[in-house]
Amino acid sequence: MGVRAVAETVVVAMSGGVDSSLAVALLKEQGYDVVGVHMRLSSYDDDSTGLNVSAGGIGMLNKQCCSIDAANDARAVCARLDVPFYVLNFEKEFQESVIDYFAAEYAVGRTPNPCVACNRYMKFNFLMRKAMAIGGDYLATGHYARVTRNAAGEAELLKANDPNKDQSYALYMLDQPTLRQTMLPIGDYPKPLVRELAAKYGLLTANKPESMDICFIPSGNYRAFLDKHGDRSAVVPGPIYDTAGTLLGQHSGLPYYTVGQRRGLGLSGRAAALFVVDIDTLSNTLTVGPEEALYQESLDADAVSFTTTATPSSPFRASVRIRYRAPEVAATISPAPGDTAHVQFDVPQRAITSGQAVVFYEGERVLGGGTIR
């Protein structure tokens, strides 16, 4: 694409990784005025667990995301491309909207998705508002998804061209006003080409390893995190029952368990495998059962939103995903009052988990989604 007659300004959220780095390069080449920003989400101190409360913040050991190393890499990329770069402090917002949410969800027996919360609040709320306030026309990220316009001029959120990297599931909450101010420049590219292009532009992040863990729990040990930063009053031992109501043992605290879990139940030595099928915080009980007990024909969702201009009010058919890497399955979605919906599956689904996102698709297009109740 040639240089634009009237340059618009795009603020690019830079994690310090290759994806957002290439987004900066591509947008500048397309003629946009580009500004790189890095969100400081925590203190950069760390301790032996990878977490540290210092001056109200939580330090991270993850050197690939949300760390001072990541900020320096983003800064170097912008210097290479002659693009302005700023670090914005969002520690307070991250603590309240992601960290506290994460711990609170486990305390009430739900299994949260912190990446969804981070997108909803940090990137496409706090950061987008800041981007517009400093003169940006668009906010761009390194997510693997696409935003296009249909014949009617409506913005559409589409899956990435690379199905192995598609992140559209975690962006289902973007509404029309947000989508119209969002750019996702790398959604058309497979990951190997992203690295190849980054190397072509001379970006030091071209071969940087990917960060696969939750950024504030780099060890992957969420139990250790909850022990240190969660609500300890919610960690109360209680009974484990099977689906017939037989007492089998004692759990060590409901926040340590999730639906579908098999390991760590303290019930080894039994003839048949047992899985967590229900978490009841009111009675502080854990129910386990055979794998077939994990299958359900439907779910209810709250905080339901749609990417489309017109919000559906009657039942519609769609393919549905109940967790990030789950396959899409056919279902009927029935919207209900109060931004809720009932989802009826054609085929029962395994380990439907309260707190996770349920996302509705029509082919490549993301229609919307909600939180499993």
C-alpha positions in Angstrom: 0.0 0.0 0.0 1.3 3.4 -0.9 1.7 6.5 1.4 -1.7 7.8 2.5 -2.7 11.3 1.4 -3.8 12.3 4.9 -2.0 10.3 7.5 -4.1 8.9 10.4 -2.6 8.1 13.7 -2.5 4.6 15.1 -1.4 3.9 18.6 0.1 0.4 18.8 0.0 -1.6 22.1 3.5 -3.2 22.3 4.1 -6.1 24.5 7.8 -6.4 23.5 7.1 -9.4 21.4 7.4 -10.1 17.7 3.7 -9.8 16.8 3.2 -6.2 18.0 6.6 -5.2 16.8 5.7 -6.3 13.2 2.3 -4.4 13.6 4.3 -1.2 14.0 6.4 -1.9 11.0 3.5 -2.8 8.8 1.4 0.2 9.7 4.2 2.7 9.2 4.9 1.2 5.8 1.2 1.7 5.0 1.6 5.4 5.6 0.1 5.8 9.1 1.5 8.0 11.8 2.4 5.4 14.3 3.0 5.7 18.1 4.2 2.7 20.1 3.0 2.3 23.7 3.9 -0.2 26.4 1.6 -0.8 29.3 3.4 -1.1 32.6 1.2 -3.4 34.5 3.2 -4.2 37.6 6.3 -3.5 39.6 9.4 -5.1 38.1 10.6 -6.5 41.4 10.3 -10.2 41.9 10.9 -12.9 44.5 11.5 -16.6 44.7 7.8 -17.4 43.7 7.8 -15.0 40.7 5.4 -12.7 42.5 6.0 -9.8 44.7 3.8 -7.2 46.2 5.9 -4.1 46.2 4.4 -0.6 46.5 1.0 -2.1 45.8 2.1 -3.9 42.6 2.8 -7.5 41.7 6.2 -8.2 40.3 6.7 -10.7 37.5 9.5 -13.0 36.5 8.1 -13.4 32.9 10.8 -11.7 30.9 8.9 -12.0 27.6 5.8 -10.0 28.6 5.0 -7.1 30.9 8.5 -6.8 32.2 11.3 -4.2 32.0 13.0 -6.4 29.4 9.9 -6.4 27.3 9.6 -2.6 27.6 13.2 -2.2 26.5 12.6 -4.5 23.5 9.6 -2.5 22.4 11.6 0.7 22.8 14.4 -0.6 20.7 11.9 -1.7 17.9 10.4 1.8 17.8 13.9 3.4 17.7 14.8 1.1 14.8 11.6 2.2 12.9 11.8 5.9 14.0 8.5 5.7 15.8 7.7 7.6 19.1 7.5 5.3 22.1 5.9 5.8 25.5 5.5 3.6 28.6 2.1 4.1 30.3 1.6 3.1 33.9 -1.6 1.0 34.4 -0.5 -0.8 37.5 -3.6 0.2 39.5 -6.0 -0.7 36.7 -4.4 -4.0 36.1 -4.5 -4.9 39.8 -8.2 -4.1 40.1 -9.4 -5.4 36.8 -7.3 -8.5 36.2 -5.4 -9.6 39.3 -8.2 -9.0 41.8 -10.8 -10.4 39.4 -8.7 -13.5 38.9 -8.5 -14.2 42.6 -12.1 -13.3 43.3 -13.4 -15.7 40.6 -11.6 -18.6 42.1 -12.9 -17.7 45.5 -16.5 -18.2 44.3 -15.8 -21.5 42.5 -15.4 -20.1 39.0 -12.4 -20.6 36.6 -11.5 -17.2 35.1 -9.8 -16.4 31.8 -7.4 -13.5 32.6 -6.6 -12.9 29.0 -10.2 -12.1 28.2 -10.3 -9.7 31.2 -7.1 -8.0 30.1 -8.5 -7.5 26.6 -11.8 -6.2 27.9 -10.5 -3.8 30.4 -6.8 -3.0 29.9 -6.4 -2.9 26.1 -9.8 -2.1 24.7 -11.0 0.2 27.5 -8.3 1.9 29.5 -5.6 1.9 26.8 -8.1 2.7 23.9 -9.4 5.7 25.8 -5.8 6.9 26.4 -5.0 6.3 22.8 -7.9 8.5 21.6 -7.1 11.1 24.2 -3.6 11.6 22.9 -4.8 12.0 19.3 -5.0 8.5 18.0 -7.6 7.5 15.4 -7.1 3.8 16.0 -5.7 1.4 18.5 -3.7 -1.6 17.0 -2.6 -4.7 18.8 -0.6 -7.8 17.8 -3.6 -10.2 18.2 -4.1 -12.9 15.6 -7.5 -11.9 14.3 -8.9 -9.6 11.7 -11.2 -6.5 11.5 -12.8 -5.8 8.2 -15.8 -3.9 6.8 -18.8 -5.6 5.1 -20.8 -4.1 2.2 -23.1 -2.2 4.7 -20.1 -0.6 6.3 -20.4 -2.7 9.5 -17.1 -3.6 11.2 -16.6 -7.4 11.4 -14.4 -9.3 13.7 -13.0 -12.4 11.9 -10.7 -15.3 12.8 -7.1 -15.1 11.9 -5.9 -16.7 8.7 -3.6 -18.9 10.7 -6.0 -21.3 12.6 -3.1 -22.4 14.9 -2.7 -18.9 16.2 -6.2 -17.5 16.0 -7.1 -15.4 19.1 -10.5 -14.2 18.1 -12.0 -16.1 21.0 -10.5 -13.7 23.5 -11.8 -10.6 21.6 -15.5 -11.5 21.4 -16.5 -8.6 23.7 -15.5 -5.9 21.1 -18.6 -4.0 20.1 -19.1 -1.9 16.9 -17.7 1.4 18.3 -14.6 -0.4 19.5 -14.1 -2.4 16.3 -14.3 0.7 14.2 -11.3 2.1 16.0 -9.4 -1.2 16.1 -6.7 -2.5 13.8 -5.2 -6.0 13.9 -2.4 -5.8 11.3 -1.0 -9.3 11.6 -4.2 -11.3 11.4 -3.6 -12.1 7.7 -0.2 -13.7 8.4 0.9 -17.1 9.5 3.4 -17.1 12.4 6.5 -18.2 10.4 5.9 -15.3 8.0 5.5 -12.8 10.9 9.0 -13.8 12.0 10.4 -13.7 8.5 9.0 -10.2 7.9 10.2 -9.0 11.3 13.7 -10.2 10.4 13.4 -8.4 7.1 12.7 -5.1 8.9 15.6 -5.7 11.2 13.6 -6.0 14.4 15.5 -7.6 17.3 12.3 -9.4 18.4 12.1 -11.5 15.2 13.2 -14.7 16.9 12.1 -13.9 20.4 10.4 -16.9 22.1 6.7 -16.7 22.7 5.2 -16.2 26.2 2.7 -19.1 26.8 2.0 -18.6 30.5 -0.3 -16.2 32.3 1.9 -13.1 32.5 1.5 -12.6 36.2 2.0 -16.4 37.0 5.0 -17.3 34.8 5.5 -20.5 36.8 2.0 -21.7 35.8 1.4 -22.5 39.5 -1.9 -20.7 40.1 -2.3 -22.4 43.5 0.9 -20.7 44.8 -0.4 -17.4 43.4 -3.8 -17.8 45.2 -2.0 -18.8 48.4 -0.1 -15.6 48.4 -2.6 -13.1 46.8 -6.0 -14.7 47.0 -8.8 -14.6 49.5 -7.6 -17.0 52.2 -11.0 -17.0 53.8 -12.3 -18.9 50.8 -9.7 -21.7 51.2 -11.6 -23.9 53.7 -11.3 -27.7 53.6 -14.6 -29.5 53.0 -16.2 -32.8 51.9 -15.8 -34.6 48.5 -18.9 -36.5 47.4 -19.5 -38.7 44.4 -22.6 -38.1 42.3 -24.6 -40.6 44.4 -23.9 -38.5 47.5 -21.3 -40.9 49.1 -18.6 -39.2 51.1 -15.2 -40.0 49.5 -12.8 -37.7 51.2 -11.9 -34.1 51.9 -10.8 -31.3 49.6 -8.2 -28.7 50.6 -10.2 -25.6 49.5 -12.5 -25.0 46.5 -10.3 -22.4 44.8 -7.8 -25.1 44.1 -10.1 -27.1 41.8 -11.8 -26.7 38.5 -14.4 -28.7 36.6 -12.9 -31.6 34.7 -9.9 -31.8 37.0 -8.6 -35.4 37.6 -5.3 -35.0 39.3 -4.7 -33.8 42.8 -8.0 -34.9 44.3 -6.4 -37.2 46.9 -8.6 -40.1 45.7 -6.0 -42.3 44.0 -6.2 -46.1 44.2 -9.8 -46.3 43.0 -10.8 -48.6 40.2 -12.3 -45.9 38.0 -11.0 -42.4 37.2 -12.9 -39.6 38.9 -13.2 -36.0 37.8 -14.5 -32.8 39.4 -18.1 -32.4 38.1 -19.4 -29.7 40.4 -18.0 -27.0 42.8 -20.6 -25.7 45.3 -19.3 -22.7 47.3 -22.6 -22.4 49.3 -22.1 -25.8 50.9 -18.3 -25.8 50.4 -18.5 -29.2 48.7 -16.8 -30.8 45.8 -18.6 -33.4 43.7 -16.7 -35.9 41.6 -17.8 -38.5 39.2 -17.0 -40.6 36.1 -16.1 -38.9 32.8 -19.6 -39.3 31.4 -20.9 -37.1 34.3 -18.9 -34.2 32.8 -21.1 -34.0 29.7 -23.9 -31.4 29.6 -26.5 -30.5 26.9 -26.7 -26.8 27.6 -25.3 -23.8 29.5 -26.4 -20.4 30.6 -24.2 -17.3 30.0 -24.2 -13.8 31.5 -22.5 -10.6 30.4 -23.5 -11.5 26.9 -22.5 -9.0 24.1 -22.4 -9.0 20.4 -20.0 -7.6 17.8 -22.9 -6.9 15.4 -24.8 -3.6 15.0 -28.1 -5.3 15.6 -28.4 -7.3 18.8 -30.2 -10.6 18.3 -33.4 -10.9 20.2 -34.6 -14.3 19.0 -33.0 -17.8 18.9 -30.3 -18.3 16.3 -28.0 -21.0 15.1 -24.2 -20.7 15.4 -21.0 -22.6 16.0 -19.9 -22.3 19.6 -16.5 -22.6 21.4 -16.6 -23.1 25.2 -12.9 -22.6 25.9 -9.9 -21.2 24.0 -8.7 -24.3 22.3 -12.0 -26.2 22.2 -13.4 -27.3 18.9 -16.4 -25.4 17.6 -19.7 -27.2 17.9 -23.2 -26.5 16.6 -25.7 -25.0 19.0 -28.9 -22.8 19.3 -28.4 -19.6 21.2 -31.5 -18.0 22.8 -30.9 -14.4 24.0 -32.7 -13.5 27.2 -33.2 -10.3 29.3 -30.4 -8.8 31.2 -27.6 -9.6 28.7 -28.0 -13.3 29.3 -28.4 -16.3 26.9 -29.2 -20.0 26.9 -27.0 -22.2 24.7 -28.4 -25.6 23.7 -25.9 -27.9 22.1 -26.7 -30.4 19.3 -24.3 -32.8 21.1 -23.5 -32.8 24.8 -20.2 -31.0 25.7 -17.5 -32.1 28.1 -16.4 -30.1 31.2 -18.4 -26.9 30.7 -16.7 -24.6 33.2 -18.2 -21.6 35.0 -16.2 -18.5 34.5 -14.9 -19.3 31.1 -16.0 -17.6 27.9 -18.5 -19.0 25.5 -18.1 -17.5 22.0 -20.5 -17.6 19.0 -19.3 -17.9 15.4 -20.8 -17.7 12.0 -18.1 -19.2 9.7 -15.1 -16.9 10.1 -17.1 -14.1 11.8 -17.3 -13.7 15.6 -20.8 -12.8 16.5 -20.3 -12.3 20.2 -20.2 -14.3 23.5 -20.5 -14.2 27.2 -19.3 -15.7 30.5 -20.5 -19.2 31.4 -22.6 -18.9 34.5 
